[in-house]
Amino acid sequence: MKPRPLARCLSRLAAAALAIAGAASAADVHVMISAHQQYAAAGGGRRAGPLSRITRGGTGNLESRADATPVTFRTEAAMIFDLPTFTLIHVVLSLVGIIAGLVVVGGLIAGMRFDGWTGVYLVTTVLTNVTGFGFPFAGLLPSHIVGGVSLVVLAVAIAARYWKHLAAAWRWVFVVATVLALYLNFFVLLAQLFQKTPALVAVAPTQQAPAFVVTQLIVLALFAGLGWAAVRGFRTEHVHG
């Protein structure tokens, strides 16, 4: 793919990701603020009434559902910011990570290494996953598992890039880890969209619904194709800042 068509393609992908993630994130901020208000009214760490079960915020929220069973939330002693501000920071980090990831993967496909974008992508994606564990929760949830897997994948990508300097097989290890981490971001983004968008909730009320499963399979196939193209395209490289 020539540089100019690649740049146009990446800009369109980034704009689409920003619009989609922004819509989901706005709904997520509203849900998190409402939960925080109920949490505070219930007396912090005491057992609360029927609340929505909150998992990771931003793009990491995999499930948020009404539950008739009382839920005990853990207090976040280390949380410096109030919950709405913390959620906003998490959302911004996730959006920047997704956009930077699209640029990085597009560069890999074209045989170009964007060092600056790579640093932004890795740092913001790590922070997205880390801050995702800072929201109120009652126990280990699927979102925490996805976040943990993503952090392990990112650790491999960072080691391949900055420790092994893409030597020998570490080159394709870096490519695979980079694409996989970006896919996990999209995975949780889609899960959130299907929970927060009324039209999508009507089509797929649960994550076992055919519409949700088919959509995730299509995205998985798309990223598998991107990963293959990136491995082939990054055999040689042109370094950019």
C-alpha positions as CSV (number, residue, x, y, z in Angstrom):
1,M,0.0,0.0,0.0
2,K,1.4,3.4,-0.9
3,P,2.0,6.0,1.8
4,R,-0.7,8.4,0.8
5,P,-3.5,5.8,0.5
6,L,-2.3,4.3,3.8
7,A,-2.5,7.7,5.5
8,R,-6.0,8.3,4.2
9,C,-7.1,4.8,5.3
10,L,-5.6,5.3,8.7
11,S,-7.3,8.7,9.2
12,R,-10.7,7.2,8.3
13,L,-10.2,4.3,10.7
14,A,-9.1,6.6,13.4
15,A,-12.1,8.9,12.9
16,A,-14.4,5.9,13.0
17,A,-12.8,4.5,16.1
18,L,-13.0,7.9,17.8
19,A,-16.7,8.3,16.9
20,I,-17.6,4.8,18.1
21,A,-15.5,4.9,21.2
22,G,-16.8,8.3,22.1
23,A,-20.4,7.3,21.9
24,A,-19.7,4.3,24.2
25,S,-17.5,6.3,26.5
26,A,-20.1,9.0,27.0
27,A,-22.6,6.4,28.1
28,D,-20.0,4.8,30.3
29,V,-19.3,8.0,32.1
30,H,-23.0,8.5,32.8
31,V,-23.3,4.9,34.2
32,M,-20.2,5.3,36.3
33,I,-21.4,8.7,37.8
34,S,-24.8,7.2,38.6
35,A,-23.2,4.2,40.3
36,H,-20.9,6.5,42.3
37,Q,-23.8,8.5,43.5
38,Q,-25.7,5.4,44.6
39,Y,-22.5,4.0,46.1
40,A,-21.9,7.2,48.2
41,A,-25.6,7.3,49.3
42,A,-25.3,3.7,50.4
43,G,-22.4,4.6,52.8
44,G,-19.3,3.7,50.8
45,G,-18.2,0.2,51.7
46,R,-21.5,-0.9,53.4
47,R,-23.8,-3.2,51.5
48,A,-25.8,-1.3,49.0
49,G,-29.2,-1.9,47.5
50,P,-29.9,-3.1,44.0
51,L,-27.1,-1.4,41.9
52,S,-25.6,-1.9,38.5
53,R,-22.6,-4.2,38.7
54,I,-19.7,-2.2,37.5
55,T,-16.6,-3.6,35.9
56,R,-13.8,-1.8,34.2
57,G,-14.7,1.7,33.0
58,G,-14.1,3.2,29.6
59,T,-13.3,0.7,26.9
60,G,-12.8,-2.0,29.5
61,N,-16.4,-2.3,30.7
62,L,-17.5,-5.8,29.8
63,E,-20.8,-5.9,31.7
64,S,-23.0,-3.5,33.5
65,R,-26.4,-5.0,34.4
66,A,-29.1,-4.4,37.0
67,D,-28.9,-7.0,39.7
68,A,-31.6,-7.5,42.3
69,T,-28.9,-9.1,44.7
70,P,-27.2,-6.6,47.0
71,V,-23.6,-6.0,45.9
72,T,-20.8,-5.0,48.2
73,F,-18.4,-2.6,46.6
74,R,-14.8,-2.2,47.6
75,T,-13.5,1.2,48.5
76,E,-10.6,2.5,46.5
77,A,-8.2,3.9,49.1
78,A,-5.7,4.7,46.4
79,M,-8.0,6.7,44.1
80,I,-6.7,10.2,44.0
81,F,-9.5,11.7,41.8
82,D,-13.2,11.6,42.2
83,L,-14.9,8.8,40.2
84,P,-16.2,11.0,37.3
85,T,-12.7,12.5,36.8
86,F,-11.1,9.1,37.1
87,T,-13.5,7.7,34.5
88,L,-12.8,10.6,32.1
89,I,-9.0,10.0,32.4
90,H,-9.6,6.3,31.7
91,V,-11.7,7.1,28.6
92,V,-9.2,9.5,27.2
93,L,-6.4,7.0,27.6
94,S,-8.4,4.3,25.9
95,L,-9.3,6.5,22.9
96,V,-5.7,7.7,22.5
97,G,-4.5,4.1,22.7
98,I,-6.9,2.9,20.0
99,I,-6.0,5.7,17.6
100,A,-2.3,5.3,18.2
101,G,-2.6,1.6,17.8
102,L,-4.3,2.0,14.4
103,V,-1.4,4.2,13.2
104,V,1.2,1.7,14.5
105,V,-0.4,-1.3,12.9
106,G,-0.9,0.5,9.7
107,G,2.8,1.4,9.7
108,L,3.8,-2.2,10.3
109,I,1.7,-3.3,7.3
110,A,3.5,-0.7,5.2
111,G,6.9,-1.7,6.6
112,M,7.3,1.5,8.6
113,R,8.2,1.8,12.2
114,F,6.7,4.8,14.0
115,D,8.7,5.0,17.1
116,G,6.8,8.0,18.6
117,W,3.4,6.5,17.9
118,T,4.6,3.1,19.3
119,G,5.6,4.7,22.6
120,V,2.3,6.5,22.9
121,Y,0.3,3.4,22.0
122,L,2.1,1.2,24.5
123,V,2.0,3.7,27.4
124,T,-1.6,4.7,27.0
125,T,-2.8,1.1,26.5
126,V,-0.9,-0.1,29.6
127,L,-2.5,2.8,31.6
128,T,-5.9,2.0,30.2
129,N,-5.7,-1.5,31.5
130,V,-4.2,-0.5,34.9
131,T,-6.8,2.2,35.5
132,G,-9.5,-0.2,34.6
133,F,-8.8,-2.0,37.9
134,G,-9.4,1.2,39.9
135,F,-13.2,1.2,39.6
136,P,-15.6,-0.2,42.2
137,F,-16.0,-4.0,41.9
138,A,-17.2,-6.9,44.0
139,G,-15.0,-9.7,42.8
140,L,-13.0,-11.1,39.8
141,L,-14.9,-10.3,36.6
142,P,-14.3,-11.2,32.9
143,S,-13.2,-7.7,32.3
144,H,-10.4,-8.1,34.8
145,I,-9.3,-11.3,33.0
146,V,-9.2,-9.5,29.7
147,G,-7.3,-6.6,31.3
148,G,-4.7,-9.0,32.8
149,V,-4.2,-10.8,29.5
150,S,-3.8,-7.5,27.7
151,L,-1.1,-6.4,30.3
152,V,0.8,-9.7,29.7
153,V,0.7,-9.2,25.9
154,L,1.8,-5.6,26.3
155,A,4.7,-6.7,28.5
156,V,5.8,-9.0,25.7
157,A,5.5,-6.3,23.1
158,I,7.6,-3.9,25.2
159,A,10.3,-6.5,25.8
160,A,10.5,-7.3,22.1
161,R,10.8,-3.7,21.2
162,Y,13.0,-2.1,23.9
163,W,14.8,-5.1,25.4
164,K,15.4,-7.3,22.4
165,H,15.3,-4.5,19.8
166,L,13.3,-6.5,17.3
167,A,16.2,-8.9,16.8
168,A,15.5,-12.1,14.8
169,A,12.2,-13.7,15.9
170,W,11.4,-10.9,18.3
171,R,10.4,-8.8,15.3
172,W,7.3,-10.9,14.5
173,V,6.7,-11.4,18.3
174,F,6.4,-7.6,18.6
175,V,4.1,-7.4,15.6
176,V,1.8,-10.2,16.9
177,A,1.7,-8.8,20.4
178,T,1.0,-5.2,19.1
179,V,-1.9,-6.4,17.0
180,L,-3.3,-8.7,19.7
181,A,-3.3,-5.9,22.3
182,L,-5.2,-3.6,19.9
183,Y,-7.7,-6.4,19.2
184,L,-8.4,-6.7,22.9
185,N,-9.1,-3.0,23.1
186,F,-11.6,-3.4,20.3
187,F,-13.1,-6.5,21.9
188,V,-14.0,-4.6,25.0
189,L,-15.1,-1.6,23.0
190,L,-17.6,-3.7,21.0
191,A,-18.8,-5.3,24.2
192,Q,-19.5,-1.9,25.7
193,L,-21.3,-0.7,22.6
194,F,-23.6,-3.7,22.7
195,Q,-24.4,-2.9,26.3
196,K,-24.8,0.9,26.1
197,T,-26.5,1.5,22.7
198,P,-30.3,1.0,22.8
199,A,-30.5,-0.3,19.2
200,L,-27.8,-2.8,19.8
201,V,-29.2,-3.9,23.1
202,A,-32.5,-4.7,21.4
203,V,-30.7,-6.8,18.8
204,A,-28.3,-8.5,21.3
205,P,-29.5,-8.3,24.9
206,T,-26.8,-10.7,26.1
207,Q,-23.2,-11.5,25.0
208,Q,-24.5,-15.0,23.9
209,A,-26.8,-13.4,21.3
210,P,-26.0,-14.4,17.7
211,A,-25.6,-10.7,16.6
212,F,-22.9,-10.1,19.3
213,V,-21.1,-13.4,18.6
214,V,-21.1,-12.9,14.8
215,T,-19.8,-9.3,15.2
216,Q,-17.0,-10.4,17.5
217,L,-16.1,-13.2,15.1
218,I,-15.9,-10.7,12.2
219,V,-13.7,-8.4,14.2
220,L,-11.5,-11.3,15.2
221,A,-11.1,-12.4,11.5
222,L,-10.3,-8.7,10.5
223,F,-7.6,-8.5,13.1
224,A,-6.2,-11.9,12.2
225,G,-5.9,-10.6,8.6
226,L,-4.3,-7.4,9.9
227,G,-1.8,-9.4,11.9
228,W,-0.8,-11.6,9.0
229,A,-0.4,-8.5,6.8
230,A,1.7,-6.8,9.5
231,V,4.0,-9.8,9.9
232,R,4.5,-9.9,6.1
233,G,4.9,-6.2,5.7
234,F,7.3,-5.7,8.6
235,R,10.0,-8.0,7.3
236,T,12.0,-4.9,6.5
237,E,11.4,-1.4,8.0
238,H,11.7,2.3,7.5
239,V,12.1,4.1,10.8
240,H,10.0,7.2,11.4
241,G,9.8,9.4,14.5
